[in-house]
Structure formats: C-alpha cells, structure tokens
Amino acid sequence: MKKFTIILAAGKGTRMKSSLYKVLHPVCGKPMVDHVLTQVEKTDQDAVVTVVGHGAQAVEKALGNRTQFVVQAEQLGTGHAVLQAEPLLGDQAGMTLIASGDTPLFTAETFEKLFAYHEAQGAKATVLTAVAPDPFGYGRVIRNADGSVQKIVEQKDATPAEAQVAEINTGVYCFDNQSLFAALHQVGNDNAQGEYYLPDVIEILKAQGAVVGAYQMADFTESMGVNDRVALAAATKVMQRRINEAHMRNGVTMIDPATTYIDADVVIGNDTVIEPGVYLKGKTTIGSNCVVGTHSELINATIEDGVRITSSTIEDSIMRKGSNIGPNSHLRPQSDIGEEVHIGNFCEVKKATLGARTKLGHLSYVGDATLGADINVGCGVVFVNYDGVKKFHSNVGDKSFIGSNANIVAPVNLADHSFVAAGSTITKDVPFHAMGIARSRQTNKEDFWKRLPIANDPDWN
C-alpha cells in the first residue's frame, strides 16, 4: 500500500517570541521540521507534502527539494491546513501520515509502527497517543468502554471530566487518504477558536461507521511539542541524550555525556574519546582513535584517524591522520592540516595548507599560505597576508626553517630547504638553500647606563 506524509509547518509560533519562524528553531544543529522530515524519509514514502504559511520561503529553503510544498495563506486550523494538500494527494489511494513540524523527537520506528497498526486494523483513521505526566494543553483521547476511540477533544473545549484524562493526542495520525479528504470537507468550525480542527475528522468517520483506531506508544517524550523556549530546551536535552547514547553504543567513549554536545549529523569513529565540555557542530566527521579534549569546539570539521585536539576550535577545516593541535589554537575555514603535523599553543591558521610533519609550535599565525612538508615554524611567526585592501598568498617549500618572530609578507615564495633568520621581515623570495635575513645589525651603545636618571641611585647600583 502506498504511503504519504503531510507535515504541518504553517503556524506562526508567537510564544517563541522570535523573528525566526518556529519550526526552524534548531534542536541539536537541525531545524525542528528537518528532524521530522528526516525521520519520515526513513519510512519509504511515496510522497511528502509540507504545509507552509508564515516564513514559507525560509522553510522551503531549509528543506529544499526533499518535499513538495503547499501554502496555507490563512491560519484557520489544522483541518484547513491538511486540506491544502488535496490538489497533490486527494485522488491517491493509500495511507497518509500527518505530523507536526514542531515535534522533532518522533522516530521513524514509531511512524512505522503506526503505519503497521493502521493497516492491520483495517482502519480509516488511527490516532497516535501517549500517556502524559501532565496532560494540560493537549487534546484528550476519549475512549469507549471497549477501548475504541469515541472522540478527541481539545483542551479549550474539554469538560472537567475530560480534562482529567491522561491519554493525549500526540498530533500524529494515519488516515486512509481518500477518506481523509472527503471527511475534511465536512469539518465545521463551531468551537472556541472558530477553527477547523483535524481531530473532528475522527468523529465524522465514526459516524459513517468507519473503523477508528488508537495506537499508544510507550515513550511519551517522543511526542514533546515545542511552543516556547522552555520546551525547546527540554526537547534539545532529550535529543542530546539520544544522540550521545547512539555514539557510545557505536564505540565512542564520552567521559561525561551530560556535558558533551553533539549535533544530529555528526559522525564519530570507534575508540575515539570525547572529553567533557566538547561541542561538535554541523557536519563534523571524526575518525577512529582520536581524542577531542575538554572545551574544544568543532564546526563542520573533518578529523581523520588518530588526531589529538586539545582545547581548540576547528571550523570548516580538515586535520589529517596523526596530526595534533592545542591547547588554545584555532583553525579557521579552509585550513588543511597534513599528516602528523603539530600545531601547539595559541596558534591560528586560516585558508592555509600545512604539509606532512610540519611544526607550528607556539604563538604563530599562518594565513593564505601553502607550507610544504617537514617545515619548522618558530615561535611568534606571522604570515602577513593583508595590505589593507587585498589578501595575498605565500608559499614555503619542503624542509624549510622559519626562525622565531619572523614576518612573512605576502606574496613571497620560500624555496625548499630555505631559511629565515629570527626576527626578519621577509618581503622578497628566498632561493633554494639560501637564508633570508631582513633586520638591522646589532649595535651596542657603550656606557648607556650613565645617561639614565637612576645611574647615581645607590639602590640601582
């Protein structure tokens, strides 16, 4: 049987008090609606339609061509929102899942179980339910004595007795597709909000004698919707724990999972150790047998096997096998750190390549440069790449030596096996086997002490 999904993502989300459209607020590095779509995609869908409204262009940009889009121009309720998908799905035969874009914790496994239960029951509609510790604000699932679904009532319309029911409507449904759209045309708006409620379809189908089921899932936390920043933080905490546990089960050691923050799309190899206070963001990929030290931050980084990172920041860069960095160093975008390269304390690299086994030990800056293999860069070296208007590139050949406190003023080329004397400011190319020296000769001023006011002070003699 064909499977379809409609994701509801048209609400404004005023309680977020944000200029960012609600379903685009991130949970562990991905917009909430992207989490929903990602799980839906794992269930072998024939078509996915996302209903957008406020911030439609931003949502469409975030999800791209992974889904079709329809617009709900007026916010007239969930039933009205689903009806906007009729031109795309209305004549199709099959099962249709309906989920909300602000519920990022649902899993593909739960969606698959709902589809299977719906099909096995021969139902026209199946509600995904859960028992809530505090059901306030949720629609309540009211059952008959035999356990079948009688109706679903919203918080605003619930009687005192109905409000005491703990089984809640998670907002996820599975419908016979053609029955769904036929029933939607019969939904009215005679309620406290004057809206067309999707749950009213349940009563319409029941009145027609259709089978209406309810599948109660075991884990209530999956159904957690996000309507404000408090709920956003709670959902992020659940997702963080889920992500960390998955990595640990795949062979990653986390010293303190509670203080380790990993985005949803991060990949980590086995036998890697993550120390407390680490934040791994975006599309970061880490190989096996690495150590990521306390208070490191990696953003879209590629880390190969056997790399050690100590309290450093790496963004949009690559560290190759056996290299190491830190403490307190920074790889800015487009840095390519070769195999077994050593980057020590308080160094910064930007848009530069460092060849195998090159050493950048202390307090140095390398920007817009290509360094070959087996180079030693002394303490305090600066690649001067900017003249105030444009950036320029420098090249340093294999097995060169750059003395401490040197300035390499781009654009220059230092040949293989070249040398730069400590304290030099290099503005011209240095040939093969040559040493570049660009500093004044030392002059000693004899008896300079006698010129000082303190010369006759006995405390200084």
DRENGUTI-710549 format. One record per residue (C-alpha): residue in one letter; x, y, z. Coordinates in pm, whole numbers, padded with zeros to 5 digits, always signed. Example, Ala and Ser with C-alpha at 12.3 -4.5 7.8 and 13.67 -1.06 7.14 Angstrom:
// DRENGUTI-710549
A+01230-00450+00780 S+01367-00106+00714 
//
This chain:
// DRENGUTI-710549
M+00000+00000+00000 K+00127+00347-00085 K+00239+00573+00198 F+00217+00952+00206 T+00300+01213+00469 I+00174+01564+00531 I+00391+01778+00760 L+00213+02074+00918 A+00451+02370+00932 A+00235+02677+00878 G+00185+02811+01232 K+00346+03138+01339 G+00470+03031+01682 T+00411+03357+01870 R+00505+03203+02204 M+00863+03161+02083 K+00887+03543+02083 S+01130+03523+01795 S+01187+03663+01449 L+01285+03309+01347 Y+00995+03100+01222 K+00908+02842+01488 V+00975+02517+01303 L+01318+02649+01200 H+01444+02677+01558 P+01730+02428+01583 V+01747+02121+01802 C+02099+01977+01808 G+02201+02162+01495 K+01897+02098+01273 P+01568+02284+01238 M+01283+02104+01413 V+01096+02049+01088 D+01409+01896+00935 H+01418+01637+01217 V+01058+01544+01136 L+01128+01516+00763 T+01446+01314+00823 Q+01254+01051+01020 V+00969+01046+00767 E+01218+00988+00486 K+01329+00666+00656 T+00979+00516+00618 D+00986+00467+00240 Q+00737+00736+00140 D+00570+00769-00200 A+00520+01143-00148 V+00578+01402+00125 V+00392+01734+00134 T+00481+02015+00375 V+00219+02278+00452 V+00381+02619+00497 G+00245+02960+00585 H+00439+03211+00793 G+00801+03211+00682 A+00720+02987+00386 Q+01025+03084+00183 A+01262+03018+00472 V+01114+02674+00535 E+01128+02585+00166 K+01493+02691+00156 A+01574+02481+00464 L+01409+02163+00329 G+01489+02206-00038 N+01358+01953-00288 R+01315+01674-00033 T+00943+01753-00009 Q+00663+01919-00204 F+00512+02238-00058 V+00164+02385-00034 V+00074+02719+00126 Q-00190+02780+00392 A-00247+03151+00336 E-00490+03190+00628 Q-00436+03016+00960 L-00777+02851+01001 G-00677+02539+01195 T-00514+02202+01141 G-00801+02062+00936 H-00781+02357+00699 A-00403+02313+00677 V-00428+01948+00572 L-00692+02038+00313 Q-00432+02248+00130 A-00260+01924+00026 E-00568+01796-00155 P-00458+01911-00503 L-00147+01695-00469 L-00280+01391-00282 G-00659+01397-00290 D-00712+01133-00558 Q-00441+00894-00436 A-00514+00557-00276 G-00307+00467+00027 M-00222+00566+00385 T-00140+00922+00489 L+00062+01012+00796 I+00007+01360+00940 A+00274+01506+01168 S+00359+01850+01302 G+00680+02031+01216 D+00735+02137+01577 T+00766+01781+01716 P+01132+01696+01649 L+01159+01387+01871 F+00941+01138+01684 T+01134+00848+01536 A+01096+00655+01213 E+01040+00342+01422 T+00730+00496+01581 F+00596+00610+01245 E+00647+00261+01102 K+00461+00103+01395 L+00173+00344+01342 F+00151+00258+00972 A+00161-00115+01051 Y-00106-00092+01323 H-00332+00117+01099 E-00307-00130+00813 A-00352-00436+01037 Q-00670-00289+01193 G-00821-00207+00855 A-00884+00142+00997 K-00986+00455+00814 A-00814+00660+01086 T-00563+00582+01359 V-00453+00826+01628 L-00105+00806+01779 T-00148+00851+02154 A+00062+00858+02470 V+00007+00884+02844 A+00126+01227+02958 P+00255+01300+03310 D+00087+01641+03278 P-00174+01640+03001 F-00265+02011+03029 G-00274+02178+02689 Y-00304+01856+02491 G-00608+01719+02312 R-00753+01431+02514 V-00834+01090+02366 I-01176+00984+02493 R-01236+00612+02461 N-01548+00396+02478 A-01584+00122+02737 D-01448-00133+02487 G-01135+00076+02432 S-01229+00212+02091 V-01193+00583+02022 Q-01505+00787+02091 K-01362+01132+02017 I-01070+01368+02062 V-01139+01689+02249 E-00915+01996+02265 Q-00813+02150+02598 K-01026+02459+02537 D-01336+02251+02467 A-01289+01975+02726 T-01533+01924+03013 P-01382+01896+03364 A-01408+01516+03344 E-01248+01503+03001 A-00967+01730+03119 Q-00870+01466+03377 V-00791+01208+03108 A-00415+01144+03085 E-00408+00981+02741 I-00332+01256+02495 N-00343+01304+02123 T+00017+01342+02006 G-00097+01526+01695 V+00013+01242+01469 Y-00244+01047+01269 C-00266+00786+00999 F-00564+00805+00762 D-00699+00631+00461 N-00602+00905+00219 Q-00923+00938+00017 S-01144+00909+00327 L-00941+01185+00490 F-01002+01444+00221 A-01367+01350+00182 A-01422+01399+00557 L-01228+01727+00569 H-01494+01890+00353 Q-01746+01811+00628 V-01548+01963+00916 G-01705+02273+01071 N-01563+02549+01290 D-01818+02562+01572 N-01566+02572+01857 A-01397+02817+02092 Q-01138+02922+01835 G-01357+02920+01527 E-01108+02689+01357 Y-01133+02372+01151 Y-00985+02101+01371 L-00827+01793+01214 P-00941+01571+01508 D-01304+01638+01405 V-01237+01405+01111 I-01236+01120+01364 E-01595+01183+01469 I-01707+01221+01107 L-01554+00889+01012 K-01700+00719+01318 A-02045+00849+01228 Q-02001+00682+00891 G-01930+00351+01063 A-01559+00350+00979 V-01302+00178+01198 V-01107+00432+01406 G-00805+00304+01596 A-00562+00443+01851 Y-00203+00326+01882 Q-00049+00413+02218 M+00327+00448+02202 A+00545+00368+02501 D+00769+00677+02517 F+00579+00999+02584 T+00889+01214+02533 E+00878+01149+02158 S+00554+01345+02140 M+00704+01655+02301 G+00592+01958+02102 V+00785+02286+02110 N+00585+02604+02159 D+00829+02816+02363 R+01195+02837+02462 V+01145+02623+02772 A+01009+02337+02563 L+01285+02393+02308 A+01548+02342+02578 A+01369+02030+02706 A+01350+01879+02357 T+01716+01958+02296 K+01809+01778+02617 V+01621+01465+02510 M+01775+01474+02163 Q+02123+01531+02308 R+02090+01223+02527 R+01960+01017+02234 I+02249+01123+02010 N+02516+01065+02274 E+02384+00719+02361 A+02388+00619+01994 H+02754+00722+01961 M+02853+00542+02280 R+02683+00223+02162 N+02887+00256+01841 G+03215+00252+02033 V+03277+00616+02125 T+03394+00696+02479 M+03238+01001+02645 I+03385+01093+02981 D+03075+01294+03077 P+02783+01264+02831 A+02582+01527+03022 T+02833+01797+02924 T+02903+01673+02572 Y+02704+01844+02298 I+02683+01676+01959 D+02470+01786+01664 A+02249+01539+01484 D+02459+01500+01168 V+02797+01445+01336 V+02979+01117+01259 I+03237+00969+01501 G+03455+00660+01460 N+03507+00391+01721 D+03765+00418+02002 T+03756+00796+01990 V+03746+00969+02328 I+03538+01282+02384 E+03621+01474+02699 P+03377+01697+02897 G+03269+02034+02764 V+03314+01945+02395 Y+03072+02082+02132 L+03062+01908+01792 K+02856+02104+01541 G+02716+02080+01190 K+02855+01818+00952 T+03162+01737+01160 T+03319+01396+01092 I+03573+01239+01329 G+03769+00922+01260 S+03876+00642+01491 N+04125+00655+01780 C+04103+01032+01819 V+04098+01239+02137 V+03890+01557+02149 G+03991+01741+02462 T+03794+01947+02710 H+03637+02270+02584 S+03709+02204+02217 E+03461+02322+01955 L+03444+02164+01609 I+03224+02315+01339 N+03187+02131+01006 A+03531+01985+01067 T+03684+01673+00911 I+03911+01487+01151 E+04093+01177+01028 D+04211+00882+01240 G+04448+00924+01532 V+04414+01301+01572 R+04451+01470+01911 I+04273+01802+01975 T+04340+01987+02300 S+04108+02274+02398 S+04094+02419+02047 T+03846+02546+01787 I+03827+02398+01438 E+03584+02527+01176 D+03535+02417+00814 S+03881+02261+00807 I+04049+01921+00788 M+04308+01756+01013 R+04472+01454+00858 K+04592+01131+01020 G+04810+01157+01327 S+04811+01535+01348 N+04756+01727+01670 I+04661+02074+01786 G+04644+02278+02102 P+04592+02383+02362 N+04407+02703+02274 S+04462+02713+01899 H+04219+02795+01619 L+04175+02655+01270 R+03967+02898+01068 P+03789+02796+00747 Q+03974+02627+00461 S+04268+02505+00665 D+04420+02172+00558 I+04649+02021+00821 G+04863+01737+00687 E+04952+01403+00841 E+05150+01416+01168 V+05154+01795+01170 H+05200+01952+01512 I+05021+02278+01597 G+05094+02389+01950 N+04981+02664+02186 F+04793+02976+02079 C+04832+02936+01703 E+04591+03043+01432 V+04565+02903+01080 K+04335+03041+00811 K+04292+02928+00448 A+04627+02755+00457 T+04777+02413+00389 L+05043+02261+00613 G+05229+01962+00466 A+05312+01640+00648 R+05517+01663+00970 T+05540+02041+00964 K+05556+02201+01309 L+05388+02524+01416 G+05468+02525+01782 H+05375+02847+01954 L+05205+03184+01919 S+05207+03197+01538 Y+04965+03297+01262 V+04953+03132+00919 G+04701+03280+00678 D+04664+03245+00300 A+04969+03022+00266 T+05085+02685+00141 L+05354+02520+00353 G+05526+02203+00239 A+05642+01905+00445 D+05893+01890+00733 I+05900+02264+00797 N+05975+02416+01135 V+05797+02744+01208 G+05943+02922+01509 C+05761+03100+01789 G+05581+03423+01707 V+05594+03390+01327 V+05332+03590+01138 F+05230+03541+00777 V+05140+03898+00683 N+04871+03837+00422 Y+04672+04163+00409 D+04777+04505+00282 G+04459+04678+00393 V+04282+04619+00062 K+04358+04269-00066 K+04474+03932+00066 F+04789+03775-00080 H+04931+03422-00076 S+05273+03291+00029 N+05445+02957-00040 V+05704+02781+00172 G+05894+02481+00035 D+05972+02146+00199 K+06223+02121+00485 S+06248+02495+00531 F+06314+02668+00862 I+06150+02992+00974 G+06311+03148+01277 S+06121+03295+01569 N+05949+03632+01544 A+05976+03646+01164 N+05721+03824+00944 I+05649+03666+00605 V+05498+03948+00399 A+05288+03809+00114 P+05321+03749-00170 V+05654+03571-00133 N+05796+03229-00215 L+06041+03049+00012 A+06206+02764-00178 D+06274+02412-00050 H+06548+02394+00215 S+06545+02771+00265 F+06598+02953+00594 V+06465+03270+00752 A+06668+03426+01028 A+06491+03502+01354 G+06340+03849+01375 S+06340+03903+00997 T+06070+04070+00793 I+06076+03890+00459 T+05937+04080+00159 K+06131+03907-00122 D+06162+03545-00235 V+06424+03325-00069 P+06602+03081-00306 F+06690+02714-00256 H+06939+02657+00028 A+06956+03033+00097 M+06895+03220+00423 G+06683+03533+00421 I+06791+03798+00672 A+06598+04122+00693 R+06696+04306+01008 S+06947+04573+01118 R+07284+04462+01251 Q+07319+04478+01626 T+07481+04793+01766 N+07591+04815+02130 K+07593+05161+02293 E+07877+05160+02543 D+07817+05321+02887 F+07450+05381+02807 W+07375+05330+03177 K+07534+05664+03266 R+07268+05851+03064 L+06986+05726+03284 P+06846+05928+03578 I+06889+05627+03804 A+07261+05596+03732 N+07352+05773+04056 D+07083+05600+04268 P+07260+05365+04510 D+06957+05133+04512 W+07020+05061+04143 N+07395+05017+04151 
//
